[in-house]
């Protein structure tokens, strides 16, 4: 199958007309209009087989997650997703209708709920399956929520359970530093674990709603401890976290405390939001948005560093999230 045949057959239909798109797939570049009084927000993530997902992952799940992790980045700044560009490097053995159709369906599953359009990309042959997605979004001018606004006294919150994706990964790999092949199919895991690892839900609606409330925000991709640490460093503050306040699940609660905390603090791949806001604004936010998921887990303090408490006693936890190299 030629590159142009592949694009026309499997990806052209993902270019649904969008009010901001002047020109999409089919030319050298895409052309977009930026809404009045808005700013363009952009991000990119690259996923490599055997490094970011096991080789046994389905094309549908690979495509979905490659988009979802980018939409999560946009959500962490309060942006509204608009479009994606996809770079797909795949072995010749995968350049067939079955793989590409399932991959395209995965892209659609991630894009459609948020009205996101595919406006361009590139395909090439490669020994290792690699997907690079660039996501574009819009945000009201000057309203982006960044990592550097946390203030002493802010409440630290998360948007949902963390640790399940890490638990899932440990359930299918004997060696996290091995060859990237699973010892069992991901689909054989309990449904909740498989979904957490392969189909994370970007918190786009919550991110938008937090504009004007949150002082700082980040999405949890490399582990709660490491990603919260980015906020603390950027804001020149510290934090105290109540381990028992972190949203959990029965599958995590069944583990010894040390293992549970390891997954929650260092596991990563959760794509929940971690944010800080003044307590008064948190109360107001909950009143105005009773159905929005937001869970207080600690407080921003002046002393640098990250302190963890269990039953009001300090717990010595080494923060070591995902490392790309």
N, C-alpha and C positions, 0 to 999 in steps of 0.2 A: 504494500500500500504506500503510495507517495505521500509526502508531507501535505500537499494541497488537497489531495483526496481525503486524507484523514481529517483535516480541519473542516472541510466542507461537509463531510458526512456526519461527523460526531459533535462538532463544537459550534457550528454556525448558528444552530437553533437556540443557543444560549444567549444570543445577542438581542433579546427583547428590547423594543424601543424604550428609551428612557428620556425624560424631559431635558436632561442635561447633556445628552450625547448628541454631538453634531455629526460625528463620523466614527463608526466602530470597526469591527473586523472587516478586512478586505482591502485595506490600503497600507502604506508604509507606517502610518501612525494613526492613533485615535485622536479625536478632537472633542473636547468637552467644554461646556460653559460652567462657570462657577456662579452659584446663586448670589444675588446681591447681599452685601453685609455678611458674607461668609468667608471662611478660610478653608483651603484644601489641606486635608490631613492624609498622609501617606505612610505606608509601612510595607515591609517585605519579610517573608520567612521562607527558608529553604529546608525541605525535608529530604533526607537521603535514606534509601533502603538499607536496613541493617544497623542504622544509627538512630534514626528517629521513629522508625516503625519496623517491626519484624517482617522478614521476607514473606511470611505466610499471610500477611494482611491483605484483605480483598481490595481490588481496585476502587470499588465504591467507597470503602472506608478511608482509603488513602486520600482520595480526591476530596471527600467531605472534610476531613481533618485539616488538609492543607489550606482550605479556605477558612475554616472555623477559627484556626489559631490567629489568622490575620484580622478577622472581624473582632476577635477578642481584644487585639491591640487597639483597634479603633474605639471599641467600647470603653477601654481604660482611660480615654481622654474625653469621653462624652460625645464622640463623633457619630454621625449618621452614615452608615456605609452606603456607597454609591456604585462602585464598579471594581472589577479585578482584572489583572493581566496575568496570564499563566505561562510559565516556561516549563516545558515537559521534555525531559531527556530520558529516553527509555531504550532498553535493549531491543534488538530487532525481533527477538522472540515474543515481545509484548506488542509489537506494532501490528495488531490484528483487530478485527471488528469486535470480538468478544471483550478484550481488555479495554479498548477505547470506548465502547458503548457503556460499560459498567463505570468507567472513570467519569465519563460525561454525566451520567446519572448521579454520581456522587457530588460532582460540582453543582448540579442543579439542586440537589437536596439541601446543600448548604446555602446557596445563593437565594433561592426562591422565597423563603420566609422573610427575608429582609429586603426584597426588591432589588437585589444586586445584579448587575449586568456584566457579562464577559465582554470587554471591549478590545482585547488584543492578546498577543502572546507569541510564543515561538515553540517549535518542536525540533528535536534533533535526536540522533542515535547516540547511545552511551552504554558502556558496559554495566553501569549501575543505575537503577531507576532513581531519578532525582526530580523533584518538583519544586519550583520556585514560584511563589505567588506574591504579586504586589497588589495591595488593596488601597483603594482611594475612598475618602469620605469627606463630608463637609461638617463644619461646626460654626456656630455664630461667632462672628469676629471677636477675638479677645476673651472667649469663654472656655477655652480648652483647660481641662484639669490635668496638671502635670505631677511629677514626682516631688517637686521641690516646695510645696506649700504647707507641709505639716507644721503645726504649731503646738507648743507645750500646752497640755490640757486637752488636746483633741482626743476623741475616742477612736480607737482602731477598730475597724469592722471588716468583715468578709461577707461575700454574697451567698455562700453556700458551703457544702461539705468539701473538704480537701483531704487527699490521701488515698482515695479509691483508685485513681489511675495508677499510682505507684504500686498499690497492692496487686492490681491486675497484672502489671508488668512482671512483678516478682513471681506471680503465679504461672507464667508461661516461659520464663527464662531461668535456666540453671545458673547462668553466668552473665551478669549485666555487661561485662566487658568481652563477651564471646563474639561469635560470628554473626549474631543477629538473627539466628534461626530459633524459632520457638520449639519447646518440647511438647507442646500441645496446641491445637488451633485456638486462636483467641475466642472464637465463638463457643468453645466448650466451657468457658468461664461462666459464673453466675451472670445473668443478664445485666445486673447493675454494674458489675465490674467491667464487662465488655463495653457497655455504653460509655462509661466514664473514660475509658482508655481510647476508644475509637471514634466516639461521637459526642465530644464535649459541646455544650450549649453556650455560645457566646452571649454574654450578659449585655446586649446592645440596648435594650429598653431601659434597664436600670442605669446604665452608664449615662444615657441622655438625661434621665430624670434627676441625676445627681448634680447636674450643672447648677451652680448657685448654692449648693449645700456642701459638697466635699471640698476640702482644702488641698488634698493630694490623692492620687490614685494610681494603681498599677494593676496589670492582670497577673495572675499567678501561673507562670509557665515553668519557672526553674525551681520552685519550692517556696512555700510561704515565708520561711525564714530568710532566704536569700533575696526574694523580691521585696519583702518589707524592708530589708536592709538597704535596698536601693533608695527607698523613700527616706529612710533615716539619714543616709549619707548625703543625699541631695538637699535635705532640709536642715542638716546640721543639728539633729536631735537624737533622742533615744526612745525606747519603748519598753513597757512592761506588759507581757502577754499572759493571760490566764489560760493555761492549757485546757482546763475543763470546760472553758467557754467556746472553744473551737467547735463548730458544727461537725458532728460525727455520724456514723452509720453503724448498724449492728455488726457488719462484717469487720469493721475496725475495732469496735468495742470488745470483740471476742479475743483480741490480741493482748498480750502483756503490754503494760503501759509503755515500756521502752520501744517496742516495735511499732505500736500505734503512733507514738509521737514522731518516730523516725519517718513514717509515711506522711504524716500531716505536715511536718516542718520542712523536711528535706526532699520529699518525693517528687513534687512538681507535676506538670502536665495536667493541672486541674482546670485552668482557664476560668476560675472564679475571679472576682475583683477584690482587691485589698485596698482600703481607703481610710482616710482620716477626716473627721469633721468635729466641730464643737458640739458638746452635749446638747445644747439648746436647739441647734439645727437638726440634730439626730432625732430629738423628740418631735420637732415640727415635721420632719420628713416622714416619720412613721405615721403621724396623724393624717398627713395628706396622701400618703401612699401605703395604706395598710396591707396591700397584697404584694408589695415589693419585698424581695428577700434581702434582709440586711441584719447581720448578727454582730453585736459588740463583743470584742475579744480582749481588749486591753486599752492602754492609754499611752499617749505620747508624753515623755518626760524630758527634762533638760539634760540629765546625765547621758552621755553617749553610750551606745551599746544596746544590746537586746537581752532582756531578762525574762526568763520563763518561770511561772509559778504554778505549783500544784498543791492544793489544800493550803494555800497561803505561804507555802515554803518554796524557796528558790530551787529550781532543778537545773543541773548542769547538762545542757544540751549543746553539742557541737553543730553549728549551722554549716551545712555543706550541701548546697543544692546542685542542680545540673551543671556540668561543665562540658563545653563544646569541644575542648581540646585537651 
